Amino acid sequence: MLDILFELLAKRKATAAYFAEKHRISTRTVYRYIDVLSMCVPVYVKQGRDGGICISDSFKLPVG
């Protein structure tokens, strides 16, 4: 789950299929992880042609 968060912080957007293939998990598991992450991180799923799993542009990890 943390790998997905860190990758979203770097890229700002990726697809569930990309995460599923990279981490060798199902897309359903990816969506479950995103659901858990969205409780404390501004992560959302955008549907459609230009869709994917996105993180708010203004979000940064707290320091300290």
PQR file of N, CA, C, O and H, with PARSE charges and radii, in Angstrom:
ATOM      1  N   MET A   1       0.821  -1.184   0.000 -0.4000 1.5000
ATOM      2  CA  MET A   1       0.000   0.000   0.000 -0.0000 2.0000
ATOM      3  C   MET A   1       0.873   1.259   0.000  0.5500 1.7000
ATOM      4  O   MET A   1       0.572   2.235  -0.687 -0.5500 1.4000
ATOM      5  N   LEU A   2       1.946   1.222   0.772 -0.4000 1.5000
ATOM      6  CA  LEU A   2       2.841   2.378   0.808 -0.0000 2.0000
ATOM      7  C   LEU A   2       3.552   2.583  -0.527  0.5500 1.7000
ATOM      8  O   LEU A   2       3.785   3.721  -0.934 -0.5500 1.4000
ATOM      9  H   LEU A   2       2.191   0.429   1.330  0.4000 1.0000
ATOM     10  N   ASP A   3       3.897   1.496  -1.209 -0.4000 1.5000
ATOM     11  CA  ASP A   3       4.513   1.623  -2.537 -0.0000 2.0000
ATOM     12  C   ASP A   3       3.576   2.356  -3.491  0.5500 1.7000
ATOM     13  O   ASP A   3       4.019   3.190  -4.281 -0.5500 1.4000
ATOM     14  H   ASP A   3       3.708   0.571  -0.878  0.4000 1.0000
ATOM     15  N   ILE A   4       2.295   2.049  -3.420 -0.4000 1.5000
ATOM     16  CA  ILE A   4       1.304   2.723  -4.270 -0.0000 2.0000
ATOM     17  C   ILE A   4       1.261   4.208  -3.913  0.5500 1.7000
ATOM     18  O   ILE A   4       1.246   5.055  -4.807 -0.5500 1.4000
ATOM     19  H   ILE A   4       1.936   1.371  -2.779  0.4000 1.0000
ATOM     20  N   LEU A   5       1.241   4.533  -2.625 -0.4000 1.5000
ATOM     21  CA  LEU A   5       1.217   5.930  -2.194 -0.0000 2.0000
ATOM     22  C   LEU A   5       2.451   6.678  -2.687  0.5500 1.7000
ATOM     23  O   LEU A   5       2.333   7.770  -3.244 -0.5500 1.4000
ATOM     24  H   LEU A   5       1.253   3.845  -1.899  0.4000 1.0000
ATOM     25  N   PHE A   6       3.623   6.105  -2.490 -0.4000 1.5000
ATOM     26  CA  PHE A   6       4.852   6.791  -2.913 -0.0000 2.0000
ATOM     27  C   PHE A   6       4.909   6.971  -4.426  0.5500 1.7000
ATOM     28  O   PHE A   6       5.390   7.993  -4.918 -0.5500 1.4000
ATOM     29  H   PHE A   6       3.720   5.218  -2.038  0.4000 1.0000
ATOM     30  N   GLU A   7       4.423   5.984  -5.156 -0.4000 1.5000
ATOM     31  CA  GLU A   7       4.417   6.118  -6.609 -0.0000 2.0000
ATOM     32  C   GLU A   7       3.417   7.188  -7.060  0.5500 1.7000
ATOM     33  O   GLU A   7       3.682   7.928  -8.008 -0.5500 1.4000
ATOM     34  H   GLU A   7       4.033   5.154  -4.757  0.4000 1.0000
ATOM     35  N   LEU A   8       2.282   7.267  -6.385 -0.4000 1.5000
ATOM     36  CA  LEU A   8       1.322   8.327  -6.702 -0.0000 2.0000
ATOM     37  C   LEU A   8       1.891   9.704  -6.377  0.5500 1.7000
ATOM     38  O   LEU A   8       1.636  10.668  -7.099 -0.5500 1.4000
ATOM     39  H   LEU A   8       2.067   6.666  -5.615  0.4000 1.0000
ATOM     40  N   LEU A   9       2.651   9.799  -5.308 -0.4000 1.5000
ATOM     41  CA  LEU A   9       3.286  11.083  -4.982 -0.0000 2.0000
ATOM     42  C   LEU A   9       4.267  11.497  -6.071  0.5500 1.7000
ATOM     43  O   LEU A   9       4.412  12.686  -6.356 -0.5500 1.4000
ATOM     44  H   LEU A   9       2.858   9.016  -4.722  0.4000 1.0000
ATOM     45  N   ALA A  10       4.930  10.541  -6.672 -0.4000 1.5000
ATOM     46  CA  ALA A  10       5.907  10.846  -7.725 -0.0000 2.0000
ATOM     47  C   ALA A  10       5.229  11.127  -9.067  0.5500 1.7000
ATOM     48  O   ALA A  10       5.589  12.081  -9.756 -0.5500 1.4000
ATOM     49  H   ALA A  10       4.812   9.575  -6.441  0.4000 1.0000
ATOM     50  N   LYS A  11       4.252  10.302  -9.439 -0.4000 1.5000
ATOM     51  CA  LYS A  11       3.636  10.411 -10.762 -0.0000 2.0000
ATOM     52  C   LYS A  11       2.358  11.239 -10.787  0.5500 1.7000
ATOM     53  O   LYS A  11       2.021  11.823 -11.817 -0.5500 1.4000
ATOM     54  H   LYS A  11       3.960   9.526  -8.880  0.4000 1.0000
ATOM     55  N   ARG A  12       1.641  11.296  -9.663 -0.4000 1.5000
ATOM     56  CA  ARG A  12       0.361  11.989  -9.505 -0.0000 2.0000
ATOM     57  C   ARG A  12      -0.821  11.272 -10.132  0.5500 1.7000
ATOM     58  O   ARG A  12      -1.964  11.581  -9.793 -0.5500 1.4000
ATOM     59  H   ARG A  12       1.916  10.821  -8.826  0.4000 1.0000
ATOM     60  N   LYS A  13      -0.588  10.317 -11.044 -0.4000 1.5000
ATOM     61  CA  LYS A  13      -1.701   9.553 -11.620 -0.0000 2.0000
ATOM     62  C   LYS A  13      -1.177   8.266 -12.245  0.5500 1.7000
ATOM     63  O   LYS A  13      -0.122   8.253 -12.879 -0.5500 1.4000
ATOM     64  H   LYS A  13       0.340  10.066 -11.319  0.4000 1.0000
ATOM     65  N   ALA A  14      -1.934   7.179 -12.056 -0.4000 1.5000
ATOM     66  CA  ALA A  14      -1.610   5.894 -12.670 -0.0000 2.0000
ATOM     67  C   ALA A  14      -2.897   5.072 -12.700  0.5500 1.7000
ATOM     68  O   ALA A  14      -3.879   5.419 -12.045 -0.5500 1.4000
ATOM     69  H   ALA A  14      -2.792   7.190 -11.542  0.4000 1.0000
ATOM     70  N   THR A  15      -2.884   3.994 -13.456 -0.4000 1.5000
ATOM     71  CA  THR A  15      -4.081   3.157 -13.552 -0.0000 2.0000
ATOM     72  C   THR A  15      -4.011   1.996 -12.562  0.5500 1.7000
ATOM     73  O   THR A  15      -2.935   1.617 -12.098 -0.5500 1.4000
ATOM     74  H   THR A  15      -2.086   3.712 -13.989  0.4000 1.0000
ATOM     75  N   ALA A  16      -5.175   1.447 -12.255 -0.4000 1.5000
ATOM     76  CA  ALA A  16      -5.239   0.285 -11.368 -0.0000 2.0000
ATOM     77  C   ALA A  16      -4.555  -0.902 -12.027  0.5500 1.7000
ATOM     78  O   ALA A  16      -3.894  -1.691 -11.351 -0.5500 1.4000
ATOM     79  H   ALA A  16      -6.048   1.756 -12.632  0.4000 1.0000
ATOM     80  N   ALA A  17      -4.706  -1.037 -13.332 -0.4000 1.5000
ATOM     81  CA  ALA A  17      -4.060  -2.137 -14.046 -0.0000 2.0000
ATOM     82  C   ALA A  17      -2.534  -2.044 -13.935  0.5500 1.7000
ATOM     83  O   ALA A  17      -1.854  -3.061 -13.798 -0.5500 1.4000
ATOM     84  H   ALA A  17      -5.243  -0.396 -13.881  0.4000 1.0000
ATOM     85  N   TYR A  18      -2.008  -0.832 -13.995 -0.4000 1.5000
ATOM     86  CA  TYR A  18      -0.556  -0.633 -13.848 -0.0000 2.0000
ATOM     87  C   TYR A  18      -0.088  -1.117 -12.474  0.5500 1.7000
ATOM     88  O   TYR A  18       0.883  -1.867 -12.379 -0.5500 1.4000
ATOM     89  H   TYR A  18      -2.560  -0.006 -14.106  0.4000 1.0000
ATOM     90  N   PHE A  19      -0.779  -0.688 -11.406 -0.4000 1.5000
ATOM     91  CA  PHE A  19      -0.399  -1.101 -10.058 -0.0000 2.0000
ATOM     92  C   PHE A  19      -0.567  -2.604  -9.868  0.5500 1.7000
ATOM     93  O   PHE A  19       0.261  -3.246  -9.223 -0.5500 1.4000
ATOM     94  H   PHE A  19      -1.568  -0.079 -11.483  0.4000 1.0000
ATOM     95  N   ALA A  20      -1.630  -3.163 -10.424 -0.4000 1.5000
ATOM     96  CA  ALA A  20      -1.882  -4.600 -10.283 -0.0000 2.0000
ATOM     97  C   ALA A  20      -0.760  -5.407 -10.926  0.5500 1.7000
ATOM     98  O   ALA A  20      -0.272  -6.378 -10.347 -0.5500 1.4000
ATOM     99  H   ALA A  20      -2.303  -2.641 -10.948  0.4000 1.0000
ATOM    100  N   GLU A  21      -0.360  -5.003 -12.115 -0.4000 1.5000
ATOM    101  CA  GLU A  21       0.700  -5.731 -12.811 -0.0000 2.0000
ATOM    102  C   GLU A  21       2.044  -5.546 -12.103  0.5500 1.7000
ATOM    103  O   GLU A  21       2.796  -6.506 -11.938 -0.5500 1.4000
ATOM    104  H   GLU A  21      -0.756  -4.214 -12.585  0.4000 1.0000
ATOM    105  N   LYS A  22       2.341  -4.330 -11.690 -0.4000 1.5000
ATOM    106  CA  LYS A  22       3.632  -4.052 -11.067 -0.0000 2.0000
ATOM    107  C   LYS A  22       3.800  -4.784  -9.734  0.5500 1.7000
ATOM    108  O   LYS A  22       4.882  -5.286  -9.433 -0.5500 1.4000
ATOM    109  H   LYS A  22       1.730  -3.550 -11.824  0.4000 1.0000
ATOM    110  N   HIS A  23       2.733  -4.843  -8.941 -0.4000 1.5000
ATOM    111  CA  HIS A  23       2.823  -5.452  -7.611 -0.0000 2.0000
ATOM    112  C   HIS A  23       2.270  -6.868  -7.561  0.5500 1.7000
ATOM    113  O   HIS A  23       2.191  -7.481  -6.496 -0.5500 1.4000
ATOM    114  H   HIS A  23       1.854  -4.434  -9.186  0.4000 1.0000
ATOM    115  N   ARG A  24       1.888  -7.382  -8.732 -0.4000 1.5000
ATOM    116  CA  ARG A  24       1.370  -8.753  -8.850 -0.0000 2.0000
ATOM    117  C   ARG A  24       0.199  -9.012  -7.910  0.5500 1.7000
ATOM    118  O   ARG A  24       0.171 -10.000  -7.176 -0.5500 1.4000
ATOM    119  H   ARG A  24       1.953  -6.884  -9.597  0.4000 1.0000
ATOM    120  N   ILE A  25      -0.768  -8.095  -7.956 -0.4000 1.5000
ATOM    121  CA  ILE A  25      -2.005  -8.224  -7.198 -0.0000 2.0000
ATOM    122  C   ILE A  25      -3.166  -7.988  -8.154  0.5500 1.7000
ATOM    123  O   ILE A  25      -2.955  -7.563  -9.290 -0.5500 1.4000
ATOM    124  H   ILE A  25      -0.745  -7.293  -8.553  0.4000 1.0000
ATOM    125  N   SER A  26      -4.370  -8.253  -7.714 -0.4000 1.5000
ATOM    126  CA  SER A  26      -5.534  -8.038  -8.579 -0.0000 2.0000
ATOM    127  C   SER A  26      -5.931  -6.565  -8.571  0.5500 1.7000
ATOM    128  O   SER A  26      -5.581  -5.823  -7.653 -0.5500 1.4000
ATOM    129  H   SER A  26      -4.541  -8.598  -6.791  0.4000 1.0000
ATOM    130  N   THR A  27      -6.661  -6.152  -9.597 -0.4000 1.5000
ATOM    131  CA  THR A  27      -7.147  -4.771  -9.629 -0.0000 2.0000
ATOM    132  C   THR A  27      -8.126  -4.526  -8.486  0.5500 1.7000
ATOM    133  O   THR A  27      -8.216  -3.412  -7.970 -0.5500 1.4000
ATOM    134  H   THR A  27      -6.946  -6.755 -10.342  0.4000 1.0000
ATOM    135  N   ARG A  28      -8.856  -5.559  -8.093 -0.4000 1.5000
ATOM    136  CA  ARG A  28      -9.771  -5.432  -6.961 -0.0000 2.0000
ATOM    137  C   ARG A  28      -8.998  -5.084  -5.684  0.5500 1.7000
ATOM    138  O   ARG A  28      -9.446  -4.251  -4.896 -0.5500 1.4000
ATOM    139  H   ARG A  28      -8.783  -6.464  -8.512  0.4000 1.0000
ATOM    140  N   THR A  29      -7.849  -5.715  -5.483 -0.4000 1.5000
ATOM    141  CA  THR A  29      -7.009  -5.409  -4.326 -0.0000 2.0000
ATOM    142  C   THR A  29      -6.490  -3.979  -4.402  0.5500 1.7000
ATOM    143  O   THR A  29      -6.425  -3.286  -3.386 -0.5500 1.4000
ATOM    144  H   THR A  29      -7.485  -6.391  -6.123  0.4000 1.0000
ATOM    145  N   VAL A  30      -6.121  -3.537  -5.592 -0.4000 1.5000
ATOM    146  CA  VAL A  30      -5.662  -2.154  -5.764 -0.0000 2.0000
ATOM    147  C   VAL A  30      -6.758  -1.198  -5.313  0.5500 1.7000
ATOM    148  O   VAL A  30      -6.488  -0.253  -4.572 -0.5500 1.4000
ATOM    149  H   VAL A  30      -6.173  -4.100  -6.417  0.4000 1.0000
ATOM    150  N   TYR A  31      -7.988  -1.432  -5.752 -0.4000 1.5000
ATOM    151  CA  TYR A  31      -9.087  -0.550  -5.367 -0.0000 2.0000
ATOM    152  C   TYR A  31      -9.361  -0.603  -3.867  0.5500 1.7000
ATOM    153  O   TYR A  31      -9.743   0.407  -3.276 -0.5500 1.4000
ATOM    154  H   TYR A  31      -8.208  -2.199  -6.354  0.4000 1.0000
ATOM    155  N   ARG A  32      -9.174  -1.758  -3.248 -0.4000 1.5000
ATOM    156  CA  ARG A  32      -9.316  -1.850  -1.788 -0.0000 2.0000
ATOM    157  C   ARG A  32      -8.243  -1.020  -1.093  0.5500 1.7000
ATOM    158  O   ARG A  32      -8.531  -0.313  -0.127 -0.5500 1.4000
ATOM    159  H   ARG A  32      -8.863  -2.579  -3.728  0.4000 1.0000
ATOM    160  N   TYR A  33      -7.022  -1.104  -1.576 -0.4000 1.5000
ATOM    161  CA  TYR A  33      -5.937  -0.301  -1.006 -0.0000 2.0000
ATOM    162  C   TYR A  33      -6.220   1.190  -1.164  0.5500 1.7000
ATOM    163  O   TYR A  33      -5.997   1.969  -0.237 -0.5500 1.4000
ATOM    164  H   TYR A  33      -6.789  -1.678  -2.361  0.4000 1.0000
ATOM    165  N   ILE A  34      -6.707   1.583  -2.326 -0.4000 1.5000
ATOM    166  CA  ILE A  34      -7.029   2.992  -2.576 -0.0000 2.0000
ATOM    167  C   ILE A  34      -8.134   3.450  -1.632  0.5500 1.7000
ATOM    168  O   ILE A  34      -8.097   4.573  -1.129 -0.5500 1.4000
ATOM    169  H   ILE A  34      -6.888   0.951  -3.079  0.4000 1.0000
ATOM    170  N   ASP A  35      -9.113   2.589  -1.390 -0.4000 1.5000
ATOM    171  CA  ASP A  35     -10.196   2.917  -0.467 -0.0000 2.0000
ATOM    172  C   ASP A  35      -9.647   3.182   0.933  0.5500 1.7000
ATOM    173  O   ASP A  35     -10.077   4.123   1.600 -0.5500 1.4000
ATOM    174  H   ASP A  35      -9.143   1.677  -1.798  0.4000 1.0000
ATOM    175  N   VAL A  36      -8.705   2.363   1.377 -0.4000 1.5000
ATOM    176  CA  VAL A  36      -8.097   2.554   2.696 -0.0000 2.0000
ATOM    177  C   VAL A  36      -7.253   3.828   2.711  0.5500 1.7000
ATOM    178  O   VAL A  36      -7.338   4.614   3.654 -0.5500 1.4000
ATOM    179  H   VAL A  36      -8.356   1.598   0.836  0.4000 1.0000
ATOM    180  N   LEU A  37      -6.445   4.035   1.678 -0.4000 1.5000
ATOM    181  CA  LEU A  37      -5.600   5.235   1.607 -0.0000 2.0000
ATOM    182  C   LEU A  37      -6.432   6.512   1.599  0.5500 1.7000
ATOM    183  O   LEU A  37      -6.025   7.524   2.170 -0.5500 1.4000
ATOM    184  H   LEU A  37      -6.376   3.396   0.912  0.4000 1.0000
ATOM    185  N   SER A  38      -7.597   6.467   0.955 -0.4000 1.5000
ATOM    186  CA  SER A  38      -8.419   7.669   0.816 -0.0000 2.0000
ATOM    187  C   SER A  38      -8.978   8.155   2.153  0.5500 1.7000
ATOM    188  O   SER A  38      -9.505   9.264   2.234 -0.5500 1.4000
ATOM    189  H   SER A  38      -7.928   5.645   0.492  0.4000 1.0000
ATOM    190  N   MET A  39      -8.871   7.340   3.195 -0.4000 1.5000
ATOM    191  CA  MET A  39      -9.336   7.760   4.520 -0.0000 2.0000
ATOM    192  C   MET A  39      -8.428   8.821   5.139  0.5500 1.7000
ATOM    193  O   MET A  39      -8.868   9.593   5.991 -0.5500 1.4000
ATOM    194  H   MET A  39      -8.443   6.438   3.129  0.4000 1.0000
ATOM    195  N   CYS A  40      -7.168   8.863   4.715 -0.4000 1.5000
ATOM    196  CA  CYS A  40      -6.248   9.843   5.304 -0.0000 2.0000
ATOM    197  C   CYS A  40      -5.399  10.589   4.270  0.5500 1.7000
ATOM    198  O   CYS A  40      -4.629  11.479   4.630 -0.5500 1.4000
ATOM    199  H   CYS A  40      -6.811   8.236   4.023  0.4000 1.0000
ATOM    200  N   VAL A  41      -5.533  10.237   3.007 -0.4000 1.5000
ATOM    201  CA  VAL A  41      -4.776  10.880   1.932 -0.0000 2.0000
ATOM    202  C   VAL A  41      -5.769  11.243   0.829  0.5500 1.7000
ATOM    203  O   VAL A  41      -6.647  10.440   0.513 -0.5500 1.4000
ATOM    204  H   VAL A  41      -6.158   9.514   2.714  0.4000 1.0000
ATOM    205  N   PRO A  42      -5.652  12.432   0.236 -0.5600 1.5000
ATOM    206  CA  PRO A  42      -6.600  12.818  -0.813  0.2800 2.0000
ATOM    207  C   PRO A  42      -6.362  12.071  -2.140  0.5500 1.7000
ATOM    208  O   PRO A  42      -5.871  12.638  -3.116 -0.5500 1.4000
ATOM    209  N   VAL A  43      -6.727  10.797  -2.134 -0.4000 1.5000
ATOM    210  CA  VAL A  43      -6.590   9.932  -3.305 -0.0000 2.0000
ATOM    211  C   VAL A  43      -7.990   9.671  -3.842  0.5500 1.7000
ATOM    212  O   VAL A  43      -8.917   9.434  -3.068 -0.5500 1.4000
ATOM    213  H   VAL A  43      -7.126  10.337  -1.341  0.4000 1.0000
ATOM    214  N   TYR A  44      -8.149   9.714  -5.158 -0.4000 1.5000
ATOM    215  CA  TYR A  44      -9.456   9.459  -5.747 -0.0000 2.0000
ATOM    216  C   TYR A  44      -9.298   8.751  -7.082  0.5500 1.7000
ATOM    217  O   TYR A  44      -8.223   8.742  -7.682 -0.5500 1.4000
ATOM    218  H   TYR A  44      -7.396   9.906  -5.787  0.4000 1.0000
ATOM    219  N   VAL A  45     -10.398   8.158  -7.531 -0.4000 1.5000
ATOM    220  CA  VAL A  45     -10.412   7.447  -8.807 -0.0000 2.0000
ATOM    221  C   VAL A  45     -11.216   8.273  -9.793  0.5500 1.7000
ATOM    222  O   VAL A  45     -12.353   8.659  -9.522 -0.5500 1.4000
ATOM    223  H   VAL A  45     -11.271   8.165  -7.044  0.4000 1.0000
ATOM    224  N   LYS A  46     -10.610   8.538 -10.936 -0.4000 1.5000
ATOM    225  CA  LYS A  46     -11.256   9.302 -11.999 -0.0000 2.0000
ATOM    226  C   LYS A  46     -11.551   8.329 -13.138  0.5500 1.7000
ATOM    227  O   LYS A  46     -10.639   7.688 -13.660 -0.5500 1.4000
ATOM    228  H   LYS A  46      -9.686   8.225 -11.156  0.4000 1.0000
ATOM    229  N   GLN A  47     -12.804   8.218 -13.519 -0.4000 1.5000
ATOM    230  CA  GLN A  47     -13.187   7.283 -14.568 -0.0000 2.0000
ATOM    231  C   GLN A  47     -13.164   7.961 -15.932  0.5500 1.7000
ATOM    232  O   GLN A  47     -13.171   9.188 -16.040 -0.5500 1.4000
ATOM    233  H   GLN A  47     -13.546   8.738 -13.094  0.4000 1.0000
ATOM    234  N   GLY A  48     -13.136   7.141 -16.956 -0.4000 1.5000
ATOM    235  CA  GLY A  48     -13.177   7.658 -18.315 -0.0000 2.0000
ATOM    236  C   GLY A  48     -11.861   7.498 -19.034  0.5500 1.7000
ATOM    237  O   GLY A  48     -10.918   6.889 -18.529 -0.5500 1.4000
ATOM    238  H   GLY A  48     -13.131   6.145 -16.869  0.4000 1.0000
ATOM    239  N   ARG A  49     -11.821   8.058 -20.222 -0.4000 1.5000
ATOM    240  CA  ARG A  49     -10.639   7.900 -21.080 -0.0000 2.0000
ATOM    241  C   ARG A  49      -9.365   8.462 -20.456  0.5500 1.7000
ATOM    242  O   ARG A  49      -8.297   7.862 -20.573 -0.5500 1.4000
ATOM    243  H   ARG A  49     -12.587   8.553 -20.633  0.4000 1.0000
ATOM    244  N   ASP A  50      -9.476   9.592 -19.806 -0.4000 1.5000
ATOM    245  CA  ASP A  50      -8.312  10.222 -19.174 -0.0000 2.0000
ATOM    246  C   ASP A  50      -8.274   9.907 -17.678  0.5500 1.7000
ATOM    247  O   ASP A  50      -7.721  10.679 -16.894 -0.5500 1.4000
ATOM    248  H   ASP A  50     -10.344  10.079 -19.711  0.4000 1.0000
ATOM    249  N   GLY A  51      -8.851   8.793 -17.288 -0.4000 1.5000
ATOM    250  CA  GLY A  51      -8.985   8.455 -15.878 -0.0000 2.0000
ATOM    251  C   GLY A  51      -7.788   7.743 -15.305  0.5500 1.7000
ATOM    252  O   GLY A  51      -6.771   7.532 -15.966 -0.5500 1.4000
ATOM    253  H   GLY A  51      -9.300   8.167 -17.925  0.4000 1.0000
ATOM    254  N   GLY A  52      -7.945   7.383 -14.061 -0.4000 1.5000
ATOM    255  CA  GLY A  52      -6.911   6.663 -13.340 -0.0000 2.0000
ATOM    256  C   GLY A  52      -7.037   6.941 -11.864  0.5500 1.7000
ATOM    257  O   GLY A  52      -8.012   7.547 -11.419 -0.5500 1.4000
ATOM    258  H   GLY A  52      -8.771   7.555 -13.524  0.4000 1.0000
ATOM    259  N   ILE A  53      -6.072   6.509 -11.116 -0.4000 1.5000
ATOM    260  CA  ILE A  53      -6.019   6.774  -9.687 -0.0000 2.0000
ATOM    261  C   ILE A  53      -5.151   8.009  -9.520  0.5500 1.7000
ATOM    262  O   ILE A  53      -4.004   8.038  -9.966 -0.5500 1.4000
ATOM    263  H   ILE A  53      -5.280   6.017 -11.477  0.4000 1.0000
ATOM    264  N   CYS A  54      -5.703   9.022  -8.879 -0.4000 1.5000
ATOM    265  CA  CYS A  54      -5.030  10.314  -8.777 -0.0000 2.0000
ATOM    266  C   CYS A  54      -4.850  10.711  -7.320  0.5500 1.7000
ATOM    267  O   CYS A  54      -5.557  10.233  -6.433 -0.5500 1.4000
ATOM    268  H   CYS A  54      -6.635   8.998  -8.517  0.4000 1.0000
ATOM    269  N   ILE A  55      -3.893  11.589  -7.098 -0.4000 1.5000
ATOM    270  CA  ILE A  55      -3.685  12.174  -5.780 -0.0000 2.0000
ATOM    271  C   ILE A  55      -3.706  13.681  -5.962  0.5500 1.7000
ATOM    272  O   ILE A  55      -3.234  14.195  -6.977 -0.5500 1.4000
ATOM    273  H   ILE A  55      -3.318  11.977  -7.819  0.4000 1.0000
ATOM    274  N   SER A  56      -4.244  14.379  -4.998 -0.4000 1.5000
ATOM    275  CA  SER A  56      -4.354  15.830  -5.077 -0.0000 2.0000
ATOM    276  C   SER A  56      -2.984  16.465  -5.326  0.5500 1.7000
ATOM    277  O   SER A  56      -1.988  16.071  -4.719 -0.5500 1.4000
ATOM    278  H   SER A  56      -4.627  13.961  -4.174  0.4000 1.0000
ATOM    279  N   ASP A  57      -2.947  17.451  -6.224 -0.4000 1.5000
ATOM    280  CA  ASP A  57      -1.691  18.116  -6.545 -0.0000 2.0000
ATOM    281  C   ASP A  57      -1.113  18.869  -5.348  0.5500 1.7000
ATOM    282  O   ASP A  57       0.098  19.078  -5.271 -0.5500 1.4000
ATOM    283  H   ASP A  57      -3.756  17.771  -6.717  0.4000 1.0000
ATOM    284  N   SER A  58      -1.962  19.269  -4.430 -0.4000 1.5000
ATOM    285  CA  SER A  58      -1.473  20.061  -3.295 -0.0000 2.0000
ATOM    286  C   SER A  58      -1.007  19.188  -2.131  0.5500 1.7000
ATOM    287  O   SER A  58      -0.468  19.713  -1.157 -0.5500 1.4000
ATOM    288  H   SER A  58      -2.945  19.100  -4.493  0.4000 1.0000
ATOM    289  N   PHE A  59      -1.202  17.864  -2.206 -0.4000 1.5000
ATOM    290  CA  PHE A  59      -0.828  16.995  -1.083 -0.0000 2.0000
ATOM    291  C   PHE A  59       0.672  16.757  -1.032  0.5500 1.7000
ATOM    292  O   PHE A  59       1.300  16.434  -2.041 -0.5500 1.4000
ATOM    293  H   PHE A  59      -1.640  17.437  -2.997  0.4000 1.0000
ATOM    294  N   LYS A  60       1.232  16.920   0.147 -0.4000 1.5000
ATOM    295  CA  LYS A  60       2.631  16.586   0.420 -0.0000 2.0000
ATOM    296  C   LYS A  60       2.649  15.824   1.741  0.5500 1.7000
ATOM    297  O   LYS A  60       1.807  16.058   2.608 -0.5500 1.4000
ATOM    298  H   LYS A  60       0.722  17.182   0.967  0.4000 1.0000
ATOM    299  N   LEU A  61       3.602  14.918   1.894 -0.4000 1.5000
ATOM    300  CA  LEU A  61       3.732  14.201   3.150 -0.0000 2.0000
ATOM    301  C   LEU A  61       4.164  15.162   4.255  0.5500 1.7000
ATOM    302  O   LEU A  61       5.054  15.986   4.045 -0.5500 1.4000
ATOM    303  H   LEU A  61       4.286  14.728   1.190  0.4000 1.0000
ATOM    304  N   PRO A  62       3.541  15.061   5.430 -0.5600 1.5000
ATOM    305  CA  PRO A  62       3.957  15.925   6.530  0.2800 2.0000
ATOM    306  C   PRO A  62       5.386  15.604   6.985  0.5500 1.7000
ATOM    307  O   PRO A  62       5.787  14.440   7.011 -0.5500 1.4000
ATOM    308  N   VAL A  63       6.124  16.609   7.330 -0.4000 1.5000
ATOM    309  CA  VAL A  63       7.509  16.444   7.785 -0.0000 2.0000
ATOM    310  C   VAL A  63       7.529  16.621   9.298  0.5500 1.7000
ATOM    311  O   VAL A  63       6.937  17.557   9.837 -0.5500 1.4000
ATOM    312  H   VAL A  63       5.798  17.554   7.308  0.4000 1.0000
ATOM    313  N   GLY A  64       8.210  15.719   9.960 -0.4000 1.5000
ATOM    314  CA  GLY A  64       8.403  15.866  11.404 -0.0000 2.0000
ATOM    315  C   GLY A  64       7.500  15.050  12.150  0.5500 1.7000
ATOM    316  O   GLY A  64       7.533  15.058  13.380 -0.5500 1.4000
ATOM    317  H   GLY A  64       8.691  14.960   9.522  0.4000 1.0000
TER
END
